[in-house]
Amino acid sequence: MDVLKLIRERRTARSFTGEPIDPEVLDRILDAGRMAPSAKNRQAWRFVAVQKSELKAAMADASYGDRRVLDAGCVVAICTTNIHYTMPNGQSSYPMDLSFATAFMMMQAESEGLSSALLGTYDERSIKDILTVPHAMRVALLLAIGAKGEEEPTRLERHPMDRVVSFDHW
Ligand SMILES: Cc1cc2nc3c(=O)[nH]c(=O)nc-3n(C[C@H](O)[C@H](O)[C@H](O)COP(=O)(O)O)c2cc1C
């Protein structure tokens, strides 16, 4: 499998068809998150996979009416179970741990021929209420996954290599 090709061709879905996701496919996607690296292998995460229409509808309201939340086959709420680990470099590990898990799920979704959209635009308190997430936990992101709808994603270019990469020194 050409990972770089998948990475280059992936785009944030602008719409989904509303089709459900095959349970075995969804299992593999969630497993990709489970297998992601985390600081000290603490795995302080919980992935709440939501497929029920009534829950997705409530989550779409909490996401300011984003239709993708309703039409995705599954919306995964990427949650912490503990936010207190600080790495020896002084940085909190949970945003990074959860980002890796999310990225792994995104790429597995791509390799299954599905599309995804990362969403940070939602009212966290409402999402917690809908999904009965304990209030001490965070819902760091939503990952909407499904079959890509008709609205074509915009191709947003990336900075060239020589702007973002240097060798040996800044
Ligand atoms: C942490 C994070 C939060 C994001 N939140 C949103 C969001 O709320 N809504 C949205 O449409 N896209 C969201 N995105 C997607 C980015 O806008 C998108 O990845 C970026 O514009 C590049 O486009 P591409 O993914 O199609 O290449 C988010 C991405 C990241 C990494």
The ligand as a Gaussian input file, in Angstrom:
#p B3LYP/6-31G(d) Opt

LIG

0 1
 C       -7.295000      20.207000      14.776000
 C       -8.135000      20.394000      13.533000
 C       -9.414000      20.907000      13.625000
 C      -10.207000      21.067000      12.469000
 N      -11.495000      21.529000      12.582000
 C      -12.263000      21.647000      11.467000
 C      -13.611000      22.087000      11.554000
 O      -14.120000      22.381000      12.617000
 N      -14.324000      22.156000      10.401000
 C      -13.797000      21.810000       9.193000
 O      -14.494000      21.882000       8.172000
 N      -12.518000      21.405000       9.079000
 C      -11.746000      21.302000      10.187000
 N      -10.449000      20.858000      10.083000
 C       -9.933000      20.478000       8.755000
 C       -8.956000      21.519000       8.213000
 O       -9.609000      22.727000       7.949000
 C       -8.328000      20.946000       6.935000
 O       -7.643000      19.756000       7.263000
 C       -7.357000      21.917000       6.279000
 O       -8.041000      23.064000       5.840000
 C       -6.661000      21.289000       5.082000
 O       -7.600000      20.787000       4.160000
 P       -7.589000      19.244000       3.719000
 O       -7.762000      18.411000       4.957000
 O       -8.743000      19.087000       2.780000
 O       -6.289000      19.008000       3.029000
 C       -9.674000      20.710000      11.214000
 C       -8.369000      20.188000      11.136000
 C       -7.608000      20.020000      12.283000
 C       -6.224000      19.427000      12.154000

